[in-house]
Amino acid sequence: MAAPDLAQIPDVDIDCDGVFKYVLIRIHAAPPSGTRPGETDIYDKVSGEMQKQGYDCECLGGGRISHQSQDKKIHVYGYSMGYGRAQHSISTEKIKTRYPDYEVTWADDGY
């Protein structure tokens, strides 16, 4: 199956209100025979969807996201037990693009 335009894939997908685990994923065109199984529920879901569209995925790490929609605040922090710490600075730049009217912060502290 031919891969669709990468621009059609959203950079950010965050649930409303709460504290959630997250992973930073790099998506690229998959080799014709390439599949790469994931280790966590979030990564498995996204990588499975992307592989169906002809893309391969690579998990770059993870952490947690605290989303407070009423206060328009998102805080990215911590690390993933399975994938290690993502570069939260990259994640927050992607989030700021999707949520330009929010206060978006990050820290390496916490789990």
N, CA, C and O atoms as CSV, one atom per row, in Angstrom:
chain,resi,resn,atom,element,x,y,z
A,1,MET,N,N,0.843,-1.170,0.000
A,1,MET,CA,C,0.000,0.000,0.000
A,1,MET,C,C,0.891,1.236,0.000
A,1,MET,O,O,1.858,1.301,0.758
A,2,ALA,N,N,0.574,2.214,-0.842
A,2,ALA,CA,C,1.347,3.443,-0.906
A,2,ALA,C,C,1.071,4.307,0.316
A,2,ALA,O,O,-0.064,4.397,0.784
A,3,ALA,N,N,2.107,4.933,0.818
A,3,ALA,CA,C,1.970,5.780,2.002
A,3,ALA,C,C,1.344,7.117,1.620
A,3,ALA,O,O,1.712,7.701,0.601
A,4,PRO,N,N,0.395,7.612,2.433
A,4,PRO,CA,C,-0.165,8.931,2.179
A,4,PRO,C,C,0.825,10.022,2.567
A,4,PRO,O,O,1.882,9.741,3.131
A,5,ASP,N,N,0.479,11.251,2.265
A,5,ASP,CA,C,1.318,12.400,2.597
A,5,ASP,C,C,1.496,12.505,4.108
A,5,ASP,O,O,0.511,12.486,4.846
A,6,LEU,N,N,2.740,12.616,4.577
A,6,LEU,CA,C,3.019,12.745,6.011
A,6,LEU,C,C,2.330,13.964,6.623
A,6,LEU,O,O,2.035,13.968,7.818
A,7,ALA,N,N,2.071,14.991,5.824
A,7,ALA,CA,C,1.417,16.195,6.338
A,7,ALA,C,C,0.002,15.911,6.831
A,7,ALA,O,O,-0.557,16.699,7.594
A,8,GLN,N,N,-0.578,14.801,6.405
A,8,GLN,CA,C,-1.931,14.442,6.825
A,8,GLN,C,C,-1.965,13.803,8.215
A,8,GLN,O,O,-3.044,13.616,8.777
A,9,ILE,N,N,-0.824,13.472,8.767
A,9,ILE,CA,C,-0.744,12.833,10.083
A,9,ILE,C,C,-0.556,13.926,11.132
A,9,ILE,O,O,0.385,14.714,11.029
A,10,PRO,N,N,-1.437,13.994,12.152
A,10,PRO,CA,C,-1.294,15.061,13.154
A,10,PRO,C,C,-0.007,14.916,13.964
A,10,PRO,O,O,0.406,13.806,14.300
A,11,ASP,N,N,0.623,16.057,14.272
A,11,ASP,CA,C,1.846,16.058,15.085
A,11,ASP,C,C,1.553,15.747,16.545
A,11,ASP,O,O,2.401,15.197,17.249
A,12,VAL,N,N,0.351,16.097,17.003
A,12,VAL,CA,C,0.004,15.988,18.413
A,12,VAL,C,C,-1.383,15.393,18.560
A,12,VAL,O,O,-2.306,15.753,17.830
A,13,ASP,N,N,-1.525,14.466,19.522
A,13,ASP,CA,C,-2.830,13.894,19.859
A,13,ASP,C,C,-2.859,13.716,21.375
A,13,ASP,O,O,-2.256,12.786,21.910
A,14,ILE,N,N,-3.567,14.619,22.065
A,14,ILE,CA,C,-3.635,14.604,23.527
A,14,ILE,C,C,-5.093,14.523,23.950
A,14,ILE,O,O,-5.936,15.248,23.423
A,15,ASP,N,N,-5.395,13.639,24.905
A,15,ASP,CA,C,-6.741,13.566,25.472
A,15,ASP,C,C,-7.006,14.806,26.328
A,15,ASP,O,O,-6.081,15.488,26.767
A,16,CYS,N,N,-8.295,15.077,26.554
A,16,CYS,CA,C,-8.686,16.219,27.389
A,16,CYS,C,C,-8.436,15.919,28.862
A,16,CYS,O,O,-8.621,14.789,29.315
A,17,ASP,N,N,-8.023,16.916,29.587
A,17,ASP,CA,C,-7.890,16.929,31.042
A,17,ASP,C,C,-7.393,15.646,31.687
A,17,ASP,O,O,-7.976,14.576,31.514
A,18,GLY,N,N,-6.317,15.774,32.427
A,18,GLY,CA,C,-5.779,14.660,33.183
A,18,GLY,C,C,-4.282,14.544,33.008
A,18,GLY,O,O,-3.639,15.380,32.374
A,19,VAL,N,N,-3.744,13.483,33.588
A,19,VAL,CA,C,-2.323,13.173,33.463
A,19,VAL,C,C,-2.221,11.869,32.696
A,19,VAL,O,O,-2.858,10.878,33.052
A,20,PHE,N,N,-1.410,11.870,31.631
A,20,PHE,CA,C,-1.326,10.733,30.731
A,20,PHE,C,C,0.126,10.377,30.455
A,20,PHE,O,O,1.010,11.233,30.512
A,21,LYS,N,N,0.359,9.121,30.159
A,21,LYS,CA,C,1.660,8.714,29.635
A,21,LYS,C,C,1.706,9.185,28.186
A,21,LYS,O,O,0.669,9.326,27.537
A,22,TYR,N,N,2.919,9.430,27.683
A,22,TYR,CA,C,3.049,9.780,26.276
A,22,TYR,C,C,4.336,9.192,25.723
A,22,TYR,O,O,5.255,8.849,26.467
A,23,VAL,N,N,4.379,9.082,24.405
A,23,VAL,CA,C,5.600,8.697,23.707
A,23,VAL,C,C,5.816,9.649,22.543
A,23,VAL,O,O,4.863,10.100,21.907
A,24,LEU,N,N,7.071,9.946,22.276
A,24,LEU,CA,C,7.482,10.737,21.122
A,24,LEU,C,C,7.871,9.744,20.038
A,24,LEU,O,O,8.766,8.921,20.230
A,25,ILE,N,N,7.198,9.824,18.903
A,25,ILE,CA,C,7.377,8.830,17.848
A,25,ILE,C,C,7.826,9.518,16.563
A,25,ILE,O,O,7.248,10.525,16.154
A,26,ARG,N,N,8.844,8.977,15.939
A,26,ARG,CA,C,9.262,9.428,14.614
A,26,ARG,C,C,8.605,8.501,13.600
A,26,ARG,O,O,8.697,7.279,13.711
A,27,ILE,N,N,7.941,9.092,12.614
A,27,ILE,CA,C,7.263,8.322,11.572
A,27,ILE,C,C,7.979,8.594,10.256
A,27,ILE,O,O,8.284,9.739,9.921
A,28,HIS,N,N,8.241,7.514,9.513
A,28,HIS,CA,C,8.898,7.653,8.217
A,28,HIS,C,C,8.399,6.549,7.298
A,28,HIS,O,O,7.776,5.588,7.752
A,29,ALA,N,N,8.671,6.687,6.017
A,29,ALA,CA,C,8.231,5.680,5.056
A,29,ALA,C,C,8.833,4.330,5.420
A,29,ALA,O,O,10.027,4.223,5.700
A,30,ALA,N,N,8.002,3.316,5.413
A,30,ALA,CA,C,8.450,1.972,5.791
A,30,ALA,C,C,9.068,1.259,4.605
A,30,ALA,O,O,8.630,1.443,3.469
A,31,PRO,N,N,10.078,0.449,4.858
A,31,PRO,CA,C,10.569,-0.420,3.790
A,31,PRO,C,C,9.460,-1.415,3.448
A,31,PRO,O,O,8.674,-1.767,4.328
A,32,PRO,N,N,9.372,-1.875,2.215
A,32,PRO,CA,C,8.267,-2.744,1.802
A,32,PRO,C,C,8.024,-3.941,2.713
A,32,PRO,O,O,6.871,-4.316,2.927
A,33,SER,N,N,9.064,-4.544,3.249
A,33,SER,CA,C,8.861,-5.729,4.084
A,33,SER,C,C,8.998,-5.430,5.569
A,33,SER,O,O,8.928,-6.349,6.386
A,34,GLY,N,N,9.192,-4.173,5.938
A,34,GLY,CA,C,9.516,-3.842,7.331
A,34,GLY,C,C,8.316,-3.734,8.253
A,34,GLY,O,O,7.332,-3.059,7.949
A,35,THR,N,N,8.416,-4.405,9.371
A,35,THR,CA,C,7.480,-4.199,10.470
A,35,THR,C,C,8.288,-4.155,11.749
A,35,THR,O,O,9.310,-4.832,11.861
A,36,ARG,N,N,7.855,-3.387,12.692
A,36,ARG,CA,C,8.572,-3.266,13.951
A,36,ARG,C,C,7.549,-3.300,15.083
A,36,ARG,O,O,6.863,-2.302,15.307
A,37,PRO,N,N,7.426,-4.409,15.800
A,37,PRO,CA,C,6.423,-4.481,16.861
A,37,PRO,C,C,6.741,-3.529,18.007
A,37,PRO,O,O,7.907,-3.293,18.325
A,38,GLY,N,N,5.696,-2.984,18.625
A,38,GLY,CA,C,5.854,-2.067,19.746
A,38,GLY,C,C,5.839,-2.795,21.072
A,38,GLY,O,O,5.554,-3.991,21.131
A,39,GLU,N,N,6.152,-2.059,22.156
A,39,GLU,CA,C,6.195,-2.670,23.475
A,39,GLU,C,C,5.123,-2.116,24.415
A,39,GLU,O,O,4.848,-2.729,25.447
A,40,THR,N,N,4.513,-0.979,24.089
A,40,THR,CA,C,3.501,-0.410,24.973
A,40,THR,C,C,2.213,-0.167,24.211
A,40,THR,O,O,2.201,-0.144,22.980
A,41,ASP,N,N,1.126,0.016,24.952
A,41,ASP,CA,C,-0.182,0.207,24.329
A,41,ASP,C,C,-0.223,1.417,23.407
A,41,ASP,O,O,-0.751,1.324,22.299
A,42,ILE,N,N,0.320,2.550,23.840
A,42,ILE,CA,C,0.278,3.767,23.026
A,42,ILE,C,C,1.060,3.545,21.738
A,42,ILE,O,O,0.557,3.804,20.645
A,43,TYR,N,N,2.282,3.070,21.872
A,43,TYR,CA,C,3.121,2.859,20.696
A,43,TYR,C,C,2.522,1.798,19.782
A,43,TYR,O,O,2.527,1.963,18.562
A,44,ASP,N,N,2.009,0.714,20.351
A,44,ASP,CA,C,1.384,-0.335,19.535
A,44,ASP,C,C,0.247,0.223,18.705
A,44,ASP,O,O,0.127,-0.088,17.520
A,45,LYS,N,N,-0.590,1.048,19.320
A,45,LYS,CA,C,-1.735,1.617,18.609
A,45,LYS,C,C,-1.284,2.501,17.442
A,45,LYS,O,O,-1.732,2.325,16.309
A,46,VAL,N,N,-0.396,3.451,17.734
A,46,VAL,CA,C,0.052,4.382,16.699
A,46,VAL,C,C,0.848,3.663,15.615
A,46,VAL,O,O,0.610,3.883,14.427
A,47,SER,N,N,1.783,2.812,16.006
A,47,SER,CA,C,2.609,2.141,14.996
A,47,SER,C,C,1.762,1.221,14.129
A,47,SER,O,O,2.012,1.103,12.929
A,48,GLY,N,N,0.762,0.566,14.717
A,48,GLY,CA,C,-0.132,-0.288,13.934
A,48,GLY,C,C,-0.907,0.506,12.896
A,48,GLY,O,O,-1.032,0.086,11.746
A,49,GLU,N,N,-1.427,1.659,13.313
A,49,GLU,CA,C,-2.156,2.525,12.376
A,49,GLU,C,C,-1.238,3.041,11.275
A,49,GLU,O,O,-1.629,3.083,10.109
A,50,MET,N,N,-0.028,3.430,11.635
A,50,MET,CA,C,0.910,3.973,10.647
A,50,MET,C,C,1.392,2.900,9.682
A,50,MET,O,O,1.559,3.171,8.493
A,51,GLN,N,N,1.618,1.683,10.175
A,51,GLN,CA,C,2.052,0.600,9.293
A,51,GLN,C,C,0.976,0.276,8.259
A,51,GLN,O,O,1.298,-0.038,7.113
A,52,LYS,N,N,-0.292,0.348,8.647
A,52,LYS,CA,C,-1.389,0.130,7.692
A,52,LYS,C,C,-1.379,1.171,6.582
A,52,LYS,O,O,-1.842,0.910,5.472
A,53,GLN,N,N,-0.842,2.364,6.889
A,53,GLN,CA,C,-0.778,3.440,5.905
A,53,GLN,C,C,0.545,3.454,5.144
A,53,GLN,O,O,0.774,4.334,4.314
A,54,GLY,N,N,1.416,2.484,5.424
A,54,GLY,CA,C,2.674,2.378,4.692
A,54,GLY,C,C,3.852,3.066,5.353
A,54,GLY,O,O,4.865,3.308,4.696
A,55,TYR,N,N,3.749,3.389,6.636
A,55,TYR,CA,C,4.837,4.040,7.358
A,55,TYR,C,C,5.442,3.100,8.393
A,55,TYR,O,O,4.806,2.144,8.836
A,56,ASP,N,N,6.678,3.391,8.765
A,56,ASP,CA,C,7.358,2.697,9.847
A,56,ASP,C,C,7.520,3.707,10.980
A,56,ASP,O,O,7.565,4.911,10.730
A,57,CYS,N,N,7.607,3.243,12.193
A,57,CYS,CA,C,7.717,4.127,13.355
A,57,CYS,C,C,8.924,3.761,14.200
A,57,CYS,O,O,9.401,2.626,14.189
A,58,GLU,N,N,9.401,4.755,14.932
A,58,GLU,CA,C,10.513,4.577,15.853
A,58,GLU,C,C,10.176,5.366,17.114
A,58,GLU,O,O,9.944,6.572,17.034
A,59,CYS,N,N,10.145,4.723,18.258
A,59,CYS,CA,C,9.852,5.412,19.511
A,59,CYS,C,C,11.121,6.079,20.014
A,59,CYS,O,O,12.158,5.431,20.155
A,60,LEU,N,N,11.035,7.383,20.285
A,60,LEU,CA,C,12.186,8.163,20.713
A,60,LEU,C,C,12.218,8.404,22.223
A,60,LEU,O,O,13.077,9.139,22.710
A,61,GLY,N,N,11.302,7.799,22.961
A,61,GLY,CA,C,11.234,7.972,24.410
A,61,GLY,C,C,9.841,8.414,24.807
A,61,GLY,O,O,8.949,8.524,23.965
A,62,GLY,N,N,9.658,8.665,26.092
A,62,GLY,CA,C,8.338,9.055,26.567
A,62,GLY,C,C,8.400,9.784,27.883
A,62,GLY,O,O,9.454,10.264,28.301
A,63,GLY,N,N,7.257,9.861,28.530
A,63,GLY,CA,C,7.123,10.553,29.800
A,63,GLY,C,C,5.657,10.681,30.133
A,63,GLY,O,O,4.862,9.787,29.848
A,64,ARG,N,N,5.304,11.799,30.740
A,64,ARG,CA,C,3.912,12.058,31.112
A,64,ARG,C,C,3.519,13.457,30.657
A,64,ARG,O,O,4.357,14.345,30.501
A,65,ILE,N,N,2.212,13.622,30.449
A,65,ILE,CA,C,1.647,14.916,30.093
A,65,ILE,C,C,0.511,15.208,31.053
A,65,ILE,O,O,-0.380,14.380,31.242
A,66,SER,N,N,0.541,16.394,31.663
A,66,SER,CA,C,-0.566,16.887,32.476
A,66,SER,C,C,-1.287,17.947,31.653
A,66,SER,O,O,-0.703,18.975,31.313
A,67,HIS,N,N,-2.558,17.697,31.334
A,67,HIS,CA,C,-3.346,18.604,30.508
A,67,HIS,C,C,-4.477,19.187,31.353
A,67,HIS,O,O,-5.333,18.451,31.844
A,68,GLN,N,N,-4.477,20.486,31.516
A,68,GLN,CA,C,-5.521,21.206,32.250
A,68,GLN,C,C,-6.190,22.174,31.287
A,68,GLN,O,O,-5.770,23.324,31.159
A,69,SER,N,N,-7.243,21.701,30.604
A,69,SER,CA,C,-7.846,22.485,29.527
A,69,SER,C,C,-8.502,23.770,30.020
A,69,SER,O,O,-8.446,24.785,29.325
A,70,GLN,N,N,-9.118,23.757,31.191
A,70,GLN,CA,C,-9.755,24.990,31.685
A,70,GLN,C,C,-8.740,26.085,31.965
A,70,GLN,O,O,-9.020,27.264,31.751
A,71,ASP,N,N,-7.562,25.701,32.443
A,71,ASP,CA,C,-6.496,26.669,32.708
A,71,ASP,C,C,-5.607,26.893,31.492
A,71,ASP,O,O,-4.724,27.751,31.514
A,72,LYS,N,N,-5.841,26.122,30.431
A,72,LYS,CA,C,-5.026,26.184,29.211
A,72,LYS,C,C,-3.544,25.978,29.525
A,72,LYS,O,O,-2.683,26.774,29.148
A,73,LYS,N,N,-3.283,24.870,30.235
A,73,LYS,CA,C,-1.911,24.531,30.608
A,73,LYS,C,C,-1.633,23.070,30.265
A,73,LYS,O,O,-2.470,22.190,30.470
A,74,ILE,N,N,-0.433,22.841,29.739
A,74,ILE,CA,C,0.064,21.483,29.494
A,74,ILE,C,C,1.485,21.424,30.034
A,74,ILE,O,O,2.316,22.277,29.721
A,75,HIS,N,N,1.759,20.402,30.853
A,75,HIS,CA,C,3.098,20.214,31.407
A,75,HIS,C,C,3.590,18.823,31.021
A,75,HIS,O,O,2.898,17.831,31.252
A,76,VAL,N,N,4.780,18.747,30.434
A,76,VAL,CA,C,5.400,17.497,29.989
A,76,VAL,C,C,6.571,17.202,30.925
A,76,VAL,O,O,7.382,18.083,31.213
A,77,TYR,N,N,6.653,15.950,31.400
A,77,TYR,CA,C,7.694,15.635,32.380
A,77,TYR,C,C,7.942,14.131,32.451
A,77,TYR,O,O,7.237,13.342,31.822
A,78,GLY,N,N,8.946,13.751,33.222
A,78,GLY,CA,C,9.202,12.349,33.536
A,78,GLY,C,C,9.836,11.553,32.408
A,78,GLY,O,O,10.476,12.098,31.509
A,79,TYR,N,N,9.632,10.236,32.488
A,79,TYR,CA,C,10.248,9.331,31.524
A,79,TYR,C,C,9.385,8.083,31.375
A,79,TYR,O,O,8.484,7.838,32.178
A,80,SER,N,N,9.666,7.315,30.360
A,80,SER,CA,C,9.002,6.041,30.107
A,80,SER,C,C,9.879,4.924,30.651
A,80,SER,O,O,11.085,4.900,30.403
A,81,MET,N,N,9.276,3.995,31.393
A,81,MET,CA,C,10.032,2.840,31.900
A,81,MET,C,C,10.560,1.984,30.740
A,81,MET,O,O,11.668,1.453,30.818
A,82,GLY,N,N,9.784,1.851,29.684
A,82,GLY,CA,C,10.171,0.995,28.569
A,82,GLY,C,C,11.056,1.654,27.532
A,82,GLY,O,O,11.893,0.990,26.920
A,83,TYR,N,N,10.882,2.973,27.321
A,83,TYR,CA,C,11.586,3.662,26.239
A,83,TYR,C,C,12.551,4.736,26.715
A,83,TYR,O,O,13.275,5.309,25.900
A,84,GLY,N,N,12.582,5.024,28.000
A,84,GLY,CA,C,13.448,6.083,28.506
A,84,GLY,C,C,12.805,7.456,28.336
A,84,GLY,O,O,11.633,7.563,27.974
A,85,ARG,N,N,13.574,8.488,28.599
A,85,ARG,CA,C,13.069,9.853,28.548
A,85,ARG,C,C,13.094,10.390,27.117
A,85,ARG,O,O,14.103,10.289,26.419
A,86,ALA,N,N,11.973,10.957,26.697
A,86,ALA,CA,C,11.932,11.653,25.410
A,86,ALA,C,C,12.582,13.020,25.570
A,86,ALA,O,O,12.735,13.507,26.690
A,87,GLN,N,N,12.959,13.632,24.473
A,87,GLN,CA,C,13.429,15.017,24.524
A,87,GLN,C,C,12.184,15.887,24.657
A,87,GLN,O,O,11.535,16.216,23.664
A,88,HIS,N,N,11.854,16.260,25.904
A,88,HIS,CA,C,10.628,17.005,26.160
A,88,HIS,C,C,10.609,18.350,25.436
A,88,HIS,O,O,9.536,18.874,25.136
A,89,SER,N,N,11.771,18.908,25.156
A,89,SER,CA,C,11.813,20.182,24.423
A,89,SER,C,C,11.226,20.009,23.019
A,89,SER,O,O,10.548,20.907,22.520
A,90,ILE,N,N,11.478,18.878,22.387
A,90,ILE,CA,C,10.898,18.601,21.061
A,90,ILE,C,C,9.396,18.410,21.190
A,90,ILE,O,O,8.623,18.961,20.406
A,91,SER,N,N,8.986,17.628,22.178
A,91,SER,CA,C,7.558,17.371,22.386
A,91,SER,C,C,6.804,18.667,22.645
A,91,SER,O,O,5.733,18.885,22.079
A,92,THR,N,N,7.357,19.537,23.504
A,92,THR,CA,C,6.642,20.768,23.831
A,92,THR,C,C,6.559,21.711,22.632
A,92,THR,O,O,5.574,22.437,22.497
A,93,GLU,N,N,7.562,21.719,21.765
A,93,GLU,CA,C,7.477,22.556,20.559
A,93,GLU,C,C,6.338,22.077,19.651
A,93,GLU,O,O,5.614,22.893,19.082
A,94,LYS,N,N,6.180,20.763,19.516
A,94,LYS,CA,C,5.065,20.210,18.738
A,94,LYS,C,C,3.731,20.576,19.385
A,94,LYS,O,O,2.778,20.935,18.693
A,95,ILE,N,N,3.666,20.484,20.709
A,95,ILE,CA,C,2.427,20.791,21.433
A,95,ILE,C,C,2.074,22.271,21.292
A,95,ILE,O,O,0.906,22.608,21.099
A,96,LYS,N,N,3.069,23.161,21.385
A,96,LYS,CA,C,2.823,24.598,21.252
A,96,LYS,C,C,2.225,24.943,19.892
A,96,LYS,O,O,1.409,25.859,19.784
A,97,THR,N,N,2.625,24.220,18.870
A,97,THR,CA,C,2.068,24.450,17.538
A,97,THR,C,C,0.589,24.067,17.498
A,97,THR,O,O,-0.223,24.761,16.887
A,98,ARG,N,N,0.250,22.968,18.148
A,98,ARG,CA,C,-1.147,22.484,18.180
A,98,ARG,C,C,-2.006,23.289,19.147
A,98,ARG,O,O,-3.200,23.468,18.907
A,99,TYR,N,N,-1.409,23.785,20.250
A,99,TYR,CA,C,-2.110,24.539,21.285
A,99,TYR,C,C,-1.441,25.909,21.478
A,99,TYR,O,O,-0.833,26.145,22.521
A,100,PRO,N,N,-1.541,26.810,20.501
A,100,PRO,CA,C,-0.810,28.081,20.574
A,100,PRO,C,C,-1.256,29.008,21.700
A,100,PRO,O,O,-0.486,29.871,22.121
A,101,ASP,N,N,-2.476,28.851,22.194
A,101,ASP,CA,C,-2.977,29.722,23.257
A,101,ASP,C,C,-2.796,29.125,24.652
A,101,ASP,O,O,-3.359,29.631,25.622
A,102,TYR,N,N,-2.008,28.046,24.755
A,102,TYR,CA,C,-1.758,27.375,26.039
A,102,TYR,C,C,-0.398,27.761,26.589
A,102,TYR,O,O,0.502,28.152,25.846
A,103,GLU,N,N,-0.264,27.646,27.895
A,103,GLU,CA,C,1.041,27.694,28.540
A,103,GLU,C,C,1.568,26.262,28.537
A,103,GLU,O,O,0.996,25.386,29.185
A,104,VAL,N,N,2.660,26.025,27.805
A,104,VAL,CA,C,3.215,24.670,27.675
A,104,VAL,C,C,4.607,24.677,28.293
A,104,VAL,O,O,5.482,25.438,27.878
A,105,THR,N,N,4.802,23.807,29.302
A,105,THR,CA,C,6.079,23.745,30.019
A,105,THR,C,C,6.574,22.294,30.061
A,105,THR,O,O,5.828,21.352,29.792
A,106,TRP,N,N,7.844,22.153,30.404
A,106,TRP,CA,C,8.404,20.796,30.559
A,106,TRP,C,C,9.474,20.789,31.631
A,106,TRP,O,O,10.058,21.817,31.974
A,107,ALA,N,N,9.715,19.577,32.156
A,107,ALA,CA,C,10.775,19.347,33.138
A,107,ALA,C,C,11.205,17.888,33.037
A,107,ALA,O,O,10.412,17.031,32.648
A,108,ASP,N,N,12.443,17.608,33.382
A,108,ASP,CA,C,12.929,16.233,33.388
A,108,ASP,C,C,12.608,15.528,34.704
A,108,ASP,O,O,12.813,14.320,34.816
A,109,ASP,N,N,12.115,16.252,35.689
A,109,ASP,CA,C,11.805,15.685,36.998
A,109,ASP,C,C,10.615,14.730,36.924
A,109,ASP,O,O,9.792,14.800,36.011
A,110,GLY,N,N,10.551,13.844,37.905
A,110,GLY,CA,C,9.378,12.970,38.065
A,110,GLY,C,C,9.399,11.748,37.186
A,110,GLY,O,O,10.289,11.551,36.358
A,111,TYR,N,N,8.375,10.927,37.398
A,111,TYR,CA,C,8.202,9.713,36.608
A,111,TYR,C,C,6.959,9.812,35.839
A,111,TYR,O,O,6.616,8.891,35.098
